[in-house]
């Protein structure tokens, strides 16, 4: 323990702050900081200015380089004496108490010895020179000065120091409290800054997402122009093939057929030739002139959409103890806020420009309802749920909306849990229900017939939209009939454990977490999705449908969202998600107003407006 005490004294009193070693020839600067002579000499020599000044390494006070050189700096006699006392007590003392008392007493004795007369104590105070002196100094350097015993004035000066110390200790407490409060404010400020940065990133991400969506729309418009030309080309090829086939057959019949052959084919062949002759021939137009006109990128507009950061800070308030003492306190943190602005979809579209297609190729087929590419659809920034109702009836058990179809007047909902197909108006008013054995999906024809797959009967049950049974299809041919739809020719198409819809046939592969889209002739157009949660992923897709623009919509059941794809299978956006209150979307359809109708697993039916 004695060694520890000595080490502590050595560290605090006998260590040079430059070399961090024990003092060697310690010298005192005018600011009363002590350093080794060699250390302060090297420092002053390197740092000396033209005015022969240098800064104290500790307090940075400007020190004038002595005219006679640094050797004139006074030695710190306290260091020498303290080292001697420590060495003596290390040998003589046997207890901690003796060490402490001895060292303290020794240092006190050092402090009252006269520097000029080392054997004399400093017993007197010179009022003229404001200094403490010994008896020899009084008789020599302070002759006829006002000399009083040091004990007489020490008590008065001690009381004066104590009075000032009390005030300073109060100030120390206030500074400490202000420091702690400033640290707390800084922590709060950092939290506000982090929250503001996250909001800025979210706003920027929304803008990037809208830009990407607009990009896909523009690309789709360009591709649609090419698709229209390809469709006309395909139609001409089909007409050419049909005409060639029947004409070749007729020529062969006339050239090589017998009389009986001619008689057996005359009626049917004549009707076919007549019908083919009446088919109008599409006259090829000039190629469409496709052009893209970019808009002007407005930095000010983008800055306005990104919003702004506001920093409101108050100047520090001065806390005063008296007229001479004051210090700044921080009682409030800077008020940092981020204000995001409304993102102007129209503004972004103006920046990205538009695609012009001229002339528009005249092409229309029976049974299609594709809208002109000259009027491209514009998605709302956020789809709006315009209608919602619960199709569960009074005596129903839990709902499971597995299928949905809509015509001009009615909505047909397959309630698998209650083995019924329910008929409602498009406003949600109940009309009637049809009892079935394990119904799963439903399709409605333009002639007013309902086609419902029955897993229990392994067939397709056909009813009128008024609930009257018409016929049964596929008995003995179907194993697990799930999805059902009608193609453009009015043919009933049924798939097992999958769901197909509209012009292009979308097959929802629940087990593989993807959707396959086929043409009406069965050609594979594209596949979308793999198992997952992020963009481009699906988790248990259910219903699929398309609108009149060729967009494909997927009920991403496990992810609680509706995915919208372009006619070419490119991701556009989510129409609705779990954040919008969507839960387990199972079935989809487009109503006569062009709105998306969604049947949820819970039974709720919601209608979303998603286009401007």
Secondary structure, 3 states (H helix, E strand, C coil): CHHHHHHHHHHHHCECCCCCCECCCEEECCCCCEEEHHHHHHHHHHHCCCCCEEECCCCCCEEECCCCCHHHCCECHHHHHHHHHHHHHHHHCCCHHHHHHHHHHHHHHHHCECCCCCCCECCEEECCCCEEECHHHHHHCCCCCCEEEHHHHHHHHHHHHHHHHHHHHHHHHHHHHHHHHHHHHHHHHHHHHHHHHHHHHHHHHHHHHHHHHHHHHHHHHHHHHHHHHHHHHHHHHHHHHHHHHHHHHHHHHHHHCCHHHHHHHHHHHHHHHHHHHHCCCCCCCCCCEEEEECCCCCHHHHHHHHCEEEEECCCCEEEEEECCEEEEECCCCCEEEEECCCCCHHHHHHHHCEEEEECCCCCCCCCCCCCCCCCCCCEEEEEEEEEEEECCCCCCCCCCEEEEEECCCEEEEEEHHHCEEEEEECCCCEEEEEECCCEEEEEECCCCEEEEEECCCCEEEEEECCCCEEEEECCCCCCCEEEEEECCCCCEEEEECCCCCCCCEEEEECCCCEEEEECCCCCEEEEECEECCCCCEECCEEEEEECCCCCEEEEEHHHCEEEEECCCCCEEEEEECHHHCCCCEEEEEECCCCCEEEEECCCEEEEEEEEC
